Amino acid sequence: MAMLNWSSGPAGIPLRGEIRVPGDKSISHRAIMLAALAEGRSHIAGFLEGEDTQATATIFEQLGVQIEILATGERLVHGVGLHGLRAPHQALDCGNAGTAMRLLTGLLAGQRFDSVLTGDASLLKRPMRRVLGPLRQMGAELDVREGDLPPLHIHGGSALQGCRVSPEIASAQVKSAILLAGLYAQGDTEVRELHPTRDYTERMLTAFGWPIEFSPGYARLSGGHVLQAMDIVVPADFSSAAFLLVAGSVIPGSELHLLDVGLNPRRTGLLQALRAMGADIREGPTREQGGERVADLQVRHAPLHGVDIPEVWVADMIDEFPALFVAAALAQGTTRICGAGELRVKESDRIAVMTAGLRQLGVTIEEYPDGARIEGGVIHGGKVDSYADHRCAMAFAVAGQMANDAVLIRDCSNVNTSFPGFVPLMRQAGFKLSLA
């Protein structure tokens, strides 16, 4: 298959318009999972039609769950109850979805049958150590390749026991895997985090009627309850909106209105960072959808200046750092990022990919083990490689809009995992972006 490349910018015109980015990827994954385990039929609106979330839906169909596609972004899930999943006839392919693999490891650890989780070449290079330890502590039997790499062999029939877990790394995926295993465990399962992470799973469990106590950095539940079907409206994905927030801030004369954006308080660290840099981003009236805070956002161009990013913000913006790197490259002065070592084990080593790419575009940047120091200035045209990382590809597309010549971005196919239709939607807003 031919590699998909983009040519980005320079934009030359302000960005304008009302835009709704696709549904939240994290919530879409969890909506399918909990709806499948619920009693009754759940209607999901705003479902992200991305490759990652479609992989999750396909896996549950292989596990015996009927999922009807009513329209684009709309699913009707016929729940089979907590113990109604069936043994799959083949390995379950998560594609590029690390969220799916980690959460499913916890969920499948409590089943009576064996299963195997695999994925694409990128996912098979991502270590699963952080989720294996806590689940083994609960009694799960899990086998992986050397280096704790997938495929993941999950041995069913284990009698899981609830316990207190303090993960070594603050990760919403690890916490969620533990809580999903806890649905099947005897006794109480308790998670205490070093730093609070996003609480999508906790909020959605509450919405589906499962008793759970949670607060920032803490969650506790017991097994033996029932999930009840419900209707879910998935908000627009903040991580996808992030690229427009940065673009609207740095492109002169721009004004964008982003509709129905999910503003989970453990997700919006980038808002704090951009505002600290001088961004003009305003929130409309907030409302609640499926336990999640949602609002429209208005972003207008404003000069940005460099800042030191507090480490306490890092966990709340871990998926938005590629966009932040570009904002820092276009700000006046120096931006320093520390405490973000988690970026090394995402879809790519995002610190290395963003550092190499921005250097190719003439940006002065020093790479740290857990972050970078970025000197704002002029971005030049050139060629960069996203290394098949969807968020890096989209971040470089934003950089190209402010470059003094076109930026060629290699290997952009995986953008469809999280933001299908990125190119036409960005062109609608005013981006100069095309296939190359």
N, C-alpha and C positions, 0 to 999 in steps of 0.2 A: 504494500500500500504506500502511495506517495506521501511524503511528509507534508503536513499543512503548515504553511508559513503566512505571516501577515506583514503588510507594509503599513506603518502608522505615521501620520502627520506629515508636516506640521499642520495644525488645525487652521489657524488663520482667522477664525471667526469665534465669537462667544458661543458657549453652550446655552441652550434654551429648552424649556418644555417641562411637561408633567410626565413622569416616568414611573412605572411600577416594575421593579426588577423581579425576577422569578422567586418562587417560594423558598422559604428557609430550608436548607439542606438538612441540617441537624434535626429540625422538628419533623420534616418529612420522613426521615429514617425511623424516628421513634413512633410516629403516628402509625405507620404500617405495622411495626413490631407489636405495639400494645393493642392495636385493633385486632390483630391476628389472634392474640391470646385472650381477648375479651369474650364475654357471653353476649351474642347478638350481632347485629350488623352496624358497622360504623361508617359514616359518610365523611370523606376527606375532601375538602375544597382547597385550592391553592397549592396542591401537591407539586413539588418540583419535578418537572419532566427531564431530569438529568440522568446521565448514565449511571451515576452512583446510586441514586435512589431507585431507579428502575431495576438495578441489580438486586437491591434489597427486596423489592416486590416479587421479583422472579424467584428468589430463594424461598420465600414463604409459600409461593405456589407449589414449589417442589416439595415443601413440607406439608402439603395437603390443604392449604388455605385457598378458598375461592376469592379472587379479587377481580371485580368488574371495573372496566374502564368506561365511565359514563361519558366523559368528554375530556379534552385536554386539561390536565391539572385536577381531575375529579375522579375519585375512586370510591367504590363501595366494597368494603371488606367484610366478608362473612366470617366472624370470629369463631374459633373452634374451642375456646376455653383454654385454661392454663395447661391442661394435660391432653389436648386434642391434636397436637402436631404428630405427623407420621414420619417414619424413617425415610430419608431420601434414597433414591436409587443411584445417585452419583455424587461426586464432589460438588459442593456449593460454591459457585464462582462469585466472589465479591467485586470482581473487576479492579478498579482503582480505589475502592472505598475502604479506607482504614477505619472509619467510624463503624461501618457495617461489620467488618471483621472483628473488631474488639468487642462491640456490644453483643454480637451473636455468640462469641465465645462464652460469655457469661450466661446468656439465655439458653444455649444448647448444652451447657454443662449440667443443667438440671433435668435433661430429658432421659428417657429410658433407653434410647437408641444411640448408636454411634453415628458420628458425622465427621466430615472433612471440610474445612474451609480453605479455599485457595483464592488466587487473584491473578492480576496481570503481572508483567515482569517488574514493574515499579513496586507494587504492593509486596511481592515476594522478597523484596530487599529490605523491608521495614521490620525491625525487630519487635517481637511481641512480649519481651521480658517483663515489662511493667505490668501487664495484665495477667501473666501466667502465675506470678508469685502469690498475689492475693487470692486468686481462684483456687490454687493448690492448697493454700491455707484453709480454705473452706471445704476441702476434700475432693475437688475436681481432679480428674485424671486427664492430662493433656500431654500430647507429644508434638514436638516440632523438630525442624532441622537444626543442625549445628549453628550456633549463633542465635538461637531462639527465633529462627526465621520460619515463616509459613512455607508450605501448607501446615495447617493446624489440625491434628487428629484429636477429636474429642470423644472420650469413652463414656458412653451413657451408663445409666444405672448406678451412678455414684450417689451415696447418701450425703448430701451437702449439709453442713452445719453452719449456722450463723455464727459470726465472730466479730470482734472489733478489728478494723483494718485501718492503718495509717499509710497510704501509698507514699513511696519515696519521692514521686514526682506528682505535682498538682496537675491532674488531667481529668477533664470531664468524661472522656471515653473510658478511662480506667474506673472511675467512680460509678459510671453507669453500668459497666459490665458486672461490677460487684453487686449493685442493687438488683439487677435483673437476675443474677444467680440467687440472690437473697429471696426472691419470690418463691423459690423451690426449696429453700433451706429450712431446717428445723431451728426454731428459736429466732433470736434477733440478729440482724446484720447491721453493723454500725460503721460508718466511714467518717474519719476525721482527716481533713486535708491540711497540708502545710500552708496553702494559700487557697482562698475560695475560688472555685471554678463555676462555669455556667451550670445552671440548675434545671435544664430542660427536662431531664428524666424525672426529677422530683415533681415538678409542676404537672407534667403529663400523667404521672401515676396518680396524683391527687385528682385530676380531672376525670380519670377512669375509675375513681372510687376506691383506690387502694390506700389504706391508712399508712401514712408516712410522716415522720417529723423531720423538718429540715430548716436550716438557717445557714448563713454564709459559712462554708467550710465544714459543715456537719450534716449528716443524713442518717436516719435510723428507721428500719422497717422490720416487720416480722413476716414469716411465710404463712400460708394457709388461708389467704383471703381470695376474693374474686374480683376480676376486672369486669366492669360493665361497659357495654358499647356506648359510644357517644358520637356526636357530630363535631368535626374539627375543622377550623379555618386556619390554614397555615399562613402566617404573615410573610411579607417580603423579606428576603434574606439580607441581614445587615452586612454580611461579608461581601455580598455582591454590590450592595449600595455603596460600600466603602470606596470603590474605584471612581464612582461619580462624585462622591463627597470631595475626594482629593482633586479630581479634574475640575469640578466647579469652583474650588478654592483657588487653583493656580492659573486657570486660563482667563485672561483679562476680559471683563465685561460679562462674565457668565452669571446666570441665575437659573437654578434647577429646582423643581419640586418633586421630591421622591415620595411616593404614596405607600401607605400601609407598612412602614418599615418596622420590623420587630426590634424592640429596645429592651431586651432582657438585660438587667443591670450587670450581669456577669459577662456580657458580650460587647459592651460599648466603650471599652477603653480607648478606642481610636477617636471617639468624640472628644474625650477629655484631652487626648494628645493634640488633636488638630486645633481645638479651642485654645490650648496653652500656646500653640504656635501662632495664634492670631486669626484663625478661621472664623468666618461669619456663618454659623450653622444654627438654625432656629427650629424648635420643635413645635408642631401644632398640638391641639388638644389630644391627650392620651386616652386610650380606651383599652379594653381587655378582650383578647381572642384566645380561647382555649387555655386560659391561665397565663397568657403572655401579654406583656405591655406592648402596645402598638401606637405609632403616631406617624403623621406626615412630617417630612423634613424639608426645609428650604435652605439651600446653600448658595451663597453669593461670593463672587471673587473677592479676595482680601489678601494683602501681602502677608506672607508667612515668614516667621523667623525661627531659627534653630533653638532647640531646648534640650535639656537632659531629661530623658524619659524615666520617670520613677519606676523602680522595679515592681512596686505594688500594682501598677497598671498592666504589667506584662501578661498575666494569665487571662485578663479580660480583653485582650486584643491579639491573641496568638495567631489567628488566621489572617489578620489585617496587616501584618508587618510588611509584606511586599509593597502594599500601597503606601505605608508610612515611609519606607525607604525612598520612594519617588517624591513624596511631599518634602522630605528632608533635603533631597537633591535640588529642589527648586526653591527652598527657603533661603533667606539671608542669614549667614552665620553657620554655626556648627550644631549638629544634633548628635547626641550620644545615646546609644542603646546598650543596655547591659541586662543580664539575667534572663536572656531569651534563648538559652541553649536548646530548648525544645524545638526551635526552628531547624536544627540539624537533622531531625528525624521525621520531617513531614514528607510530602510527596517527593520532595527533593531536599537537599541541604540548602534551605532557603537563604541562609546567610551567605554561603559561598556563591550561589547562583545570582543573587541580587548584587553582591559585591563585584563579581566578574562582569556582569552585564553593564552596570553603571560605569565601571572603569572604561569599558569599551566605548561608552558614550561621553567620555571626557570628565566624569565626576571624580573628585578627590575623595577617596573612601578608604578607611583603615578597618580591616576585619579583625574582630575579637573572637575568642572562643565562644562567647555567649552574646555576641552582638556586633556593633560597628560604630565607628565615628565617621560622620558624613558631613562634608563641607558643601554647603549650597552654592550654586553657581549656574553656569550655562550648560545646557545639555546639547551635545552635538549629535548629528546623525551617525548611523553605523549599523553594524550587525550584532545581534545578541542571540543567545540561546536560552530558551526557557527550560530546557531539559525535561520537557513533557510535564511541567508543573503548571497547572491551570492558573493559579493565583500569580505566579511570576509572569506568565505570558500576559495576563490582563494588566498587571502593573506596568510592564514595559510598553503596553499600548497607550497607557496614560502618559508615560514619559515622552513617547513619540509626538504627542500633540503639542508639546512645548519645546521640542528639539528644533535646531536651526536647519535641519535637513531630515529626510525620511529615515525612520528606524525600521530595519528588517528584523522580524522576530521569528526565530525558527521553532518548530515543533509545538504547535498550538492546538493540536487535536483534542487534548484532554480538557480544554475549556468546557466542552460539552458535559463533563462530569458534574459541574456545579452551575454553569451559566449558559444554558442553551440559548441560541439567538443573540449572543453577545455582540457580534459585529453589526447586524442590522439595527439593534436597539441603540448602540452607541452612535451609529451614523444618524439615526433619527434625532439624537440629542445635539449633533453637530460635529462629531468626530470625523476626521479624515482617516479612514481605516478600511483596508481592502485586503483581499487574498493576494498573495505574492507568488 
